[in-house]
Amino acid sequence: MNKKHQLGRVLKLHGLFKDGKIPALSNHEVNPGFPTDSRENYLYFTLPPSINFQRSSPAMWAAALKTYEDPKTRYLFLPEEVSKQSREKVQEDILKHKLGLQRNKHTDIWMTISKTLHEHFEDDPRELLKSGKWDVTEIHKIIQQDMKKDFPYISGPKMANYWLYILSHYTDANFKNMQEISVIPDTHVLQCSIKLGLSKETSSPLEVAEIWKDLLNGSKVTPVEMHPVLWNWSRNNFLPEV
């Protein structure tokens, strides 16, 4: 199958999704409805993505909203408050509404990123993004190279892209070089890539991300725009066919 034909199928799939022909999960990233440009909104869409791995994403967001709506656990979304608490207190509260599922790992990730934002970025993810000039390439460099240990898990190849994708949808962030946000090769994307004949069972997530970047290069669709398309197409048993 040649590249032109493969791209044609992918663009058809993108069009079907835009036209509502692929059922999309509504209210996936449930949230308190902050102003899109507020610090609170950026924090809400920065901290939960850091622990959104190996679990149900809709369930994680539902747990995040419950945690925020509980006055006793709302402080978890404020780095300056998390930094004042003991690890035991944060651990207890992050588990209360199942925002965190892995008692130690999720607690430590949450606390480390909160501490990083508190000590280096004025408790505000916008300061981090500003330091990267709102450029995807520069932001990746900060969290994946310069300060990798200060951004556990969200610095990984999947989550770094997932986080920026979420910010691009739910905040007023206007990123440069959006094409550098990958397709986010989670299980759904990997399965779709095989179904479309773009990759093999043995292809790694990084290889799949590169395949999508190469395929869409020069088109009007960025790799990350395909993520919700593929995520929902997979959930719909790869229907409609393309």
N, C-alpha and C positions, 0 to 999 in steps of 0.2 A: 504494500500500500504506500503510495507516494505522499510526500509532505502536503502537497496541495489538497489532495483528497482528504487526508487526515484533518487538516485545518478546516476544510469545508464542513465536515461532520461536527467538529467542535463548535464552530460558529453557529451551526444549526441548533445545537444543543443549547447554546447561550441564548439564542433567540426564543426557543421554546420556553425557557425559564422566565425570560422577561415578559413573555405573553401569558404567563400563568398556567402553562400546560404541564409543568412539573410541580406537584404539590409541595409547598414550603411549610416547614414547621413555624407556626406563628408564635410570637412572644418567646422566642428562644432566649435572648439575652435580656431577661426581665430586669428592671432597674427602677430606682426611685423617681426618675424623671427630672433630674437636675438640669439647670441651664447648660447647654452643650459646651459653653466656654468656661465653666466654673472649675475651680480646683477640685471640688468635691466630685464632679463628674469624671475628671481625669483620674482621680484616685480610685474611684469605683471601677473604672475600666482598665486599671493597671494592676491592682493587687490580685483580684480573683484569677485573671488569666495566668498568673504565675503558678497556680496550683491546679490548672485545668488540664490534667493529663491522666491517662489510664482510668478514665471515669466517664460517666454520662455528662456531657456538656450542659444540656438543659437542666438536669438535676443540680449541677454545680451553681448555675446562675440563680435557680430558685432558692437554694440555700444561702447564697450571697444576699439576696433581697431580704430573706427572713432575718439574717444576722444584722443587716442594717436597720430593719424595722424594730428590732429589739433594743430598747434604750440601754440595756446593760451590756450589749455586745457591739453597739454602733461605733464605739471608740476604735475598733479594729481597723476602720477605714481612715484613721488619722495617724500618720507616722509619728507625730509629736507625742501622741498619747500612748501608742504601742511602745515607744522607746522608754516610757516611764514604768512599764509593767514588768513583772517577773515572767520568766518563761512559763512557769506553772500556770499563771493566771491567763496568759495568752493561749496556752495549750487548751485549757479548760473551755475558754470562750469560743475558740475557733472550731471546736468539736461540737459545741452545744446544738447548733442547727445543721450540723453535717457540712459546714462550709469546708472544713478540713476533714479528711477521712484517714489520712496517715498521721497518726499521733505525733510522731517526732519530725518526719520529713516536711510535712506541710507547715507545721509550726515554725520550723527553722527557716524555711524559705520565706514565709510571710514576715517574720521578724527581721531577717537579714535585709530584705528589700526595703522594709519600712525604715530601718536604721540608715540604710544608704541614702534614701530620700531625705531623711531628717538631717544627716550630717553633711551631705554634699549638695543638696538641691532644694533647700528651704522648704522641705516637706511638700514639694510640688512637682509632679511629673512634667509639667510644662517647662520648668527650668532645665530639666534634663533634655527635653526635646529642643529647647532653645539653644542649649550648648552644642547640639548637633545640627544647628541651623535648619531644623525641620526637614532635613535631608535624610532619606532612608539609609543611604550608604554611610553617612556620618554617624547616625544613631546606632546602626549595626556595629560600627567600629567601637563606639563607646562601650556598649553592653556586652559585645562578644569578644573584644580584645582588651581594651584599656582597663575596663573595670569588671571583667568577667566574673571574678569571685564575689563581687558585690551584688550581682544580679543572678543568683542561682536559678536554674531551670528556665527562666525567661530569656536567658542568654543563648539557649539552645537553638538549633536551626529551625525547628518547628515553632516553638513558642515565641521566639523573637518576631517571627513573621505574623503569627496569630495575634499577638498583642498590637502590633501596628495596624493590622487589618481591622481589629475591633475599634481602635481609636479612630481610624479613618471613617468608620460608620457611625459612631455614637458620640463623637466630640466635634468641635469645630476645626480640628487639625487639618491643615492643608499641606500635605507632604510633597516634597520634591522627589523625583525619581521613584514614583509609585511602582514602576515596572520591576523594581528591585525587591519588592515584597513578593515572596514566592507563593506558589499555589497552596502551600501548607499541606505537605503530604501525609495526612493522617490516614487511618484505615480506609475510610470511604474513598478518598482520592486515589489511593493505591489500587483499590479494586476497580474503580472507574478507568484508570489508566490501562489496566490489563484488558478490561472489557473493550476498550476502544482500540486495542492493538498498539498502544504507544509504548508499553513496557512489558516486562516479563515478571513472572512470579519471583524471580531471583533479584530483581532490581531493587536497589536500596532507596530509601526516602530521598536522599540527596540526588541520586541519579534521576529519579522521577521529577524532582523539582527542576533540574536542568533540562530535561526533555520538554517540559511545559514552557519554560523560558524560551528555549530555542524555537519551539513550534509557533508561539504567539508573537515572536519578535517581528516587528513591522506591521502587525495587525493593530486594530483599534481597541483590542481587548487585552488588559493586563492579566498576568497569571493569577493574581489574588481575586480578580473579578470572577474567575472560574470556580473558586472554592465553594461558594454557596450553591452554585449550579450543580457541581459534582456531588457535594454532600447530600443534597436533597434527591438527586437522581439515583444515587446509590440506595438511599432509604426507600425509594419508590421502585425498587427491584429493576433498575435500569430501563424504566419505561417513561416516556415513549421511546421507541427504538430510533436510532439515527443511522 
